[in-house]
């Protein structure tokens, strides 16, 4: 039995507790400092998660961050980070207060950041935060792949890839979280896996828009019936761009064809917040209008990422190499109508 602490009681952090608990580990699900109300709801309903509308295992111990005491922080085997990308700096500072080199860190959070005008993965960002606190030997891995939280919490057969430059570290993590429904593959391409896992949120918006983008002249009924030709074309072109982008950011091109790239792009395009926003953009809505009217209080990760890295991409990259990426970034950052030059 291993001791696993998951910080972040959102959809994925909570769903991740299921395979961890099913593998006979001691599991703590700790809410961030913003999630006290959610933790109260879970506790008061015998581990029923209000967002996932599903039951978490009874042996998962659910805590507020204020209850995350020294006894629990001691002798952790796996520390799982499930906070939002905006919370990475907070969690990095918190981890620095108790981290030991024997602890493996696994990032559920996906995203890219600009640090000193350079693209960095969230693993690199977290590592830099810890280094500033004097921790130079942090073991940080990432997980990515076509695994939606609602499927995982219901034990739907799913596959993910665990990434670390030291493949033995992720193989060890896999041995304590894999189940008969949650299978793990391994990669030493931490950068490539993270780049794909992050940028698929942008490209899934585009594929979500494929019905609207399928024709400028046909009526809505016809487009709704036959837009899959357009969707398939955009999937192919999106993966090709992800491959080029991964290489440009010093990852391995082949990761774009794996679970973190093509696999995650498929499931995100089939359903989810990014795809939903894409649908509205494809119908001709401007981003600000769609966000306010349809998704006001809903986080759209692809849009957040576009705002984070978009200006640098528009300034320094070649549009002819990344036409789809440029189209979405202009749509989001400049509040333009989404258009594709076929």
PLY file of the C-alpha trace (Angstrom):
ply
format ascii 1.0
element vertex 342
property float x
property float y
property float z
element edge 341
property int vertex1
property int vertex2
end_header
0.00 0.00 0.00
1.28 3.45 -1.00
0.28 6.85 0.35
-1.17 9.08 -2.38
-2.17 12.71 -1.81
-4.19 14.48 -4.49
-4.39 18.27 -4.15
-7.32 19.71 -6.09
-10.88 18.42 -5.72
-12.09 19.44 -9.16
-13.42 16.96 -11.70
-10.16 15.30 -12.76
-8.41 15.39 -9.39
-11.42 13.75 -7.78
-11.89 11.19 -10.57
-8.21 10.28 -10.33
-8.79 9.16 -6.76
-10.84 6.22 -8.07
-8.06 4.11 -9.69
-5.71 5.12 -6.86
-8.16 3.82 -4.26
-9.11 0.74 -6.30
-5.43 -0.20 -6.29
-5.54 -0.54 -2.49
-3.60 2.63 -1.76
-4.14 5.05 1.11
-5.66 8.04 -0.72
-6.23 11.60 0.49
-8.21 14.04 -1.68
-7.31 17.54 -0.50
-9.20 20.57 -1.77
-7.33 23.74 -2.62
-7.88 26.80 -0.45
-10.70 27.77 -2.84
-12.57 24.48 -2.54
-13.83 24.38 1.04
-17.48 24.40 -0.06
-16.93 21.50 -2.45
-15.18 19.51 0.25
-18.08 20.14 2.64
-20.54 18.91 0.01
-18.53 15.73 -0.62
-18.18 15.01 3.09
-21.84 15.70 3.84
-22.99 13.32 1.10
-20.76 10.35 1.99
-18.18 11.00 -0.76
-20.69 11.81 -3.51
-19.07 14.39 -5.80
-21.45 17.25 -6.72
-19.80 18.11 -10.03
-19.16 14.58 -11.26
-22.55 13.40 -9.95
-20.81 10.19 -8.96
-19.73 8.31 -5.87
-16.08 8.40 -4.89
-14.71 5.30 -3.11
-15.53 5.23 0.59
-11.85 4.74 1.47
-10.85 8.08 -0.11
-10.24 10.51 2.75
-11.54 13.95 1.77
-10.00 17.03 3.43
-9.99 20.79 3.29
-6.56 22.31 2.73
-6.65 23.65 6.30
-6.91 20.01 7.45
-3.83 18.97 5.45
-1.63 18.63 8.54
1.93 17.53 9.20
0.95 13.92 9.84
-0.57 13.63 6.37
2.34 15.45 4.73
4.77 12.95 6.23
5.93 9.96 4.20
3.94 10.62 0.99
4.77 8.28 -1.91
2.91 10.09 -4.70
1.81 13.73 -4.66
-0.74 14.47 -7.40
-1.31 18.07 -8.51
-4.85 18.63 -9.74
-5.23 22.40 -9.34
-5.89 24.67 -12.32
-3.01 26.05 -14.37
-3.53 29.40 -12.62
-2.84 27.67 -9.30
0.59 26.26 -10.17
2.49 29.05 -8.44
0.39 28.66 -5.29
0.80 24.90 -5.15
4.52 25.17 -5.90
5.02 27.46 -2.94
2.95 25.15 -0.73
4.79 21.99 -1.80
8.14 23.64 -1.10
7.26 23.70 2.60
7.21 19.91 2.96
8.64 18.29 -0.19
11.15 15.46 0.19
13.16 13.96 -2.66
11.55 10.57 -2.04
8.18 11.96 -3.21
7.08 11.58 -6.82
5.01 14.50 -8.14
2.45 13.81 -10.86
0.86 16.71 -12.74
-2.74 16.28 -13.88
-2.77 19.97 -14.83
-2.17 20.79 -18.49
-0.92 24.03 -19.99
1.94 26.11 -21.28
3.33 29.28 -19.78
5.53 32.17 -20.78
8.44 32.63 -18.40
10.91 35.41 -19.26
9.34 35.46 -22.75
10.10 31.76 -23.27
7.62 28.91 -23.67
7.67 26.56 -20.71
5.60 23.53 -19.81
3.86 23.50 -16.44
6.31 20.84 -15.29
9.16 23.26 -16.02
7.28 26.09 -14.34
6.68 24.04 -11.20
10.30 22.88 -11.17
11.52 26.48 -11.40
9.25 27.52 -8.52
10.66 24.74 -6.37
14.24 25.56 -7.35
13.74 29.15 -6.17
12.77 27.63 -2.83
15.98 25.59 -2.71
14.57 22.29 -4.00
16.79 21.16 -6.85
15.92 17.47 -7.03
12.12 17.43 -7.51
10.79 14.41 -9.40
8.02 15.84 -11.57
6.06 13.75 -14.07
2.95 14.48 -16.14
-0.05 12.44 -17.20
-2.00 13.02 -20.41
-4.32 11.19 -22.75
-7.93 10.67 -23.81
-9.41 10.33 -20.35
-12.39 12.49 -19.39
-13.14 12.76 -15.69
-16.74 11.54 -15.93
-15.60 8.41 -17.72
-12.80 7.71 -15.26
-14.95 8.13 -12.15
-17.34 5.54 -13.63
-14.42 3.18 -14.37
-14.74 3.34 -18.16
-11.77 1.64 -19.88
-9.23 4.41 -20.43
-5.58 4.80 -21.43
-3.09 7.53 -20.51
0.60 8.22 -20.95
2.89 9.06 -18.03
5.90 11.16 -18.97
9.26 11.81 -17.38
12.78 12.00 -18.80
13.57 9.14 -16.42
11.28 6.39 -17.68
11.77 4.33 -14.51
10.07 7.01 -12.43
6.83 6.85 -14.42
6.92 3.07 -14.58
6.98 3.08 -10.80
4.04 5.50 -10.69
2.16 3.34 -13.18
2.60 0.29 -10.99
0.67 1.92 -8.14
-2.17 3.56 -10.10
-2.89 1.20 -13.03
-6.03 -0.93 -12.88
-7.87 -3.23 -15.28
-9.77 -0.16 -16.60
-7.03 2.49 -16.25
-4.02 1.50 -18.31
-0.78 3.45 -18.48
1.84 3.87 -21.17
5.20 5.55 -20.61
7.21 8.23 -22.40
10.51 10.00 -21.78
9.26 12.97 -23.83
7.95 15.13 -21.00
8.06 18.29 -23.10
6.30 16.80 -26.12
3.58 15.16 -24.04
2.87 18.39 -22.20
2.88 20.52 -25.36
0.38 18.19 -27.02
-1.80 17.90 -23.92
-2.01 21.68 -23.68
-2.42 22.72 -27.31
-5.04 20.07 -28.05
-7.38 22.36 -26.08
-6.95 25.04 -28.74
-7.31 22.65 -31.65
-10.37 20.95 -30.15
-12.13 24.32 -30.26
-11.46 24.40 -33.98
-12.79 20.89 -34.55
-15.82 21.76 -32.42
-16.44 24.55 -34.93
-16.34 22.19 -37.92
-20.10 22.12 -38.48
-20.22 25.88 -38.90
-17.01 25.92 -40.93
-18.18 23.18 -43.31
-19.77 25.60 -45.77
-20.51 29.29 -46.25
-23.49 28.69 -48.53
-25.36 25.59 -47.37
-28.19 25.70 -44.84
-27.82 24.59 -41.22
-29.69 21.32 -41.71
-27.39 20.19 -44.53
-24.26 21.16 -42.62
-25.43 19.30 -39.53
-25.83 16.12 -41.60
-22.58 16.22 -43.55
-20.00 18.26 -41.61
-17.86 15.21 -40.73
-15.84 15.63 -43.93
-14.74 18.99 -42.58
-14.12 17.66 -39.07
-11.90 14.86 -40.35
-9.88 17.26 -42.47
-9.37 19.58 -39.50
-8.29 16.68 -37.27
-5.62 15.70 -39.79
-4.38 19.28 -40.19
-4.47 19.88 -36.43
-2.30 16.85 -35.68
0.15 17.93 -38.39
0.45 21.34 -36.73
0.81 19.78 -33.28
3.68 17.70 -34.66
5.44 20.82 -35.98
4.77 22.79 -32.81
6.08 19.99 -30.59
9.31 19.88 -32.58
9.63 23.66 -32.46
9.35 23.60 -28.66
11.99 20.82 -28.36
9.68 17.86 -27.90
9.52 14.68 -29.97
7.30 14.82 -33.06
5.89 11.34 -32.53
4.13 12.45 -29.34
1.59 14.25 -31.53
0.40 10.85 -32.81
0.14 9.32 -29.34
-2.33 9.41 -26.47
-1.41 12.98 -25.48
-1.84 14.24 -29.05
-4.25 12.54 -31.41
-5.88 10.50 -28.64
-6.60 13.46 -26.37
-7.63 15.63 -29.32
-10.26 13.07 -30.31
-11.95 12.84 -26.93
-11.77 16.60 -26.34
-13.31 17.30 -29.73
-16.09 14.78 -29.18
-17.24 16.53 -26.04
-16.09 19.05 -23.49
-15.84 22.74 -22.81
-13.36 23.59 -25.55
-15.38 21.83 -28.21
-18.54 23.50 -26.96
-16.98 26.94 -27.26
-15.77 25.97 -30.72
-19.33 25.16 -31.75
-20.46 28.69 -30.88
-17.48 30.21 -32.69
-18.27 28.09 -35.75
-21.81 29.44 -35.72
-20.41 32.92 -36.19
-20.36 34.23 -32.63
-17.42 36.33 -31.47
-15.52 34.89 -28.52
-16.48 37.62 -26.03
-20.12 37.31 -27.01
-20.12 33.51 -26.78
-18.33 33.53 -23.42
-20.74 36.04 -21.91
-23.90 34.56 -23.41
-23.29 30.80 -23.26
-20.28 29.99 -21.02
-19.96 32.90 -18.62
-18.84 30.99 -15.53
-17.23 28.05 -17.33
-13.45 27.76 -17.73
-12.40 27.25 -21.36
-8.81 26.00 -21.13
-8.07 26.50 -24.82
-9.07 30.15 -24.63
-6.98 30.70 -21.49
-4.00 29.14 -23.26
-4.58 31.29 -26.35
-4.44 34.43 -24.22
-1.27 33.14 -22.50
0.81 32.18 -25.53
-1.09 33.74 -28.45
0.63 37.14 -28.67
4.08 35.55 -28.79
2.98 33.04 -31.44
1.44 35.76 -33.63
4.61 37.83 -33.33
7.30 35.18 -33.76
5.83 32.22 -35.68
5.06 31.86 -39.39
1.33 31.81 -40.16
1.88 29.60 -43.21
3.30 26.91 -40.91
0.48 27.13 -38.35
-2.61 28.46 -40.18
-5.12 26.72 -37.89
-3.39 27.88 -34.72
-3.25 31.45 -36.02
-6.96 31.36 -36.92
-8.03 30.34 -33.43
-5.63 32.72 -31.66
-6.85 35.66 -33.73
-10.42 34.65 -33.03
-9.82 34.54 -29.27
-7.25 37.26 -28.66
-8.47 39.78 -31.24
-12.15 38.83 -30.90
-12.44 38.15 -34.64
-14.82 35.78 -36.37
-13.35 32.32 -36.78
-12.44 31.69 -40.39
-10.36 29.05 -42.16
-8.67 29.61 -45.52
-9.43 26.34 -47.28
0 1
1 2
2 3
3 4
4 5
5 6
6 7
7 8
8 9
9 10
10 11
11 12
12 13
13 14
14 15
15 16
16 17
17 18
18 19
19 20
20 21
21 22
22 23
23 24
24 25
25 26
26 27
27 28
28 29
29 30
30 31
31 32
32 33
33 34
34 35
35 36
36 37
37 38
38 39
39 40
40 41
41 42
42 43
43 44
44 45
45 46
46 47
47 48
48 49
49 50
50 51
51 52
52 53
53 54
54 55
55 56
56 57
57 58
58 59
59 60
60 61
61 62
62 63
63 64
64 65
65 66
66 67
67 68
68 69
69 70
70 71
71 72
72 73
73 74
74 75
75 76
76 77
77 78
78 79
79 80
80 81
81 82
82 83
83 84
84 85
85 86
86 87
87 88
88 89
89 90
90 91
91 92
92 93
93 94
94 95
95 96
96 97
97 98
98 99
99 100
100 101
101 102
102 103
103 104
104 105
105 106
106 107
107 108
108 109
109 110
110 111
111 112
112 113
113 114
114 115
115 116
116 117
117 118
118 119
119 120
120 121
121 122
122 123
123 124
124 125
125 126
126 127
127 128
128 129
129 130
130 131
131 132
132 133
133 134
134 135
135 136
136 137
137 138
138 139
139 140
140 141
141 142
142 143
143 144
144 145
145 146
146 147
147 148
148 149
149 150
150 151
151 152
152 153
153 154
154 155
155 156
156 157
157 158
158 159
159 160
160 161
161 162
162 163
163 164
164 165
165 166
166 167
167 168
168 169
169 170
170 171
171 172
172 173
173 174
174 175
175 176
176 177
177 178
178 179
179 180
180 181
181 182
182 183
183 184
184 185
185 186
186 187
187 188
188 189
189 190
190 191
191 192
192 193
193 194
194 195
195 196
196 197
197 198
198 199
199 200
200 201
201 202
202 203
203 204
204 205
205 206
206 207
207 208
208 209
209 210
210 211
211 212
212 213
213 214
214 215
215 216
216 217
217 218
218 219
219 220
220 221
221 222
222 223
223 224
224 225
225 226
226 227
227 228
228 229
229 230
230 231
231 232
232 233
233 234
234 235
235 236
236 237
237 238
238 239
239 240
240 241
241 242
242 243
243 244
244 245
245 246
246 247
247 248
248 249
249 250
250 251
251 252
252 253
253 254
254 255
255 256
256 257
257 258
258 259
259 260
260 261
261 262
262 263
263 264
264 265
265 266
266 267
267 268
268 269
269 270
270 271
271 272
272 273
273 274
274 275
275 276
276 277
277 278
278 279
279 280
280 281
281 282
282 283
283 284
284 285
285 286
286 287
287 288
288 289
289 290
290 291
291 292
292 293
293 294
294 295
295 296
296 297
297 298
298 299
299 300
300 301
301 302
302 303
303 304
304 305
305 306
306 307
307 308
308 309
309 310
310 311
311 312
312 313
313 314
314 315
315 316
316 317
317 318
318 319
319 320
320 321
321 322
322 323
323 324
324 325
325 326
326 327
327 328
328 329
329 330
330 331
331 332
332 333
333 334
334 335
335 336
336 337
337 338
338 339
339 340
340 341
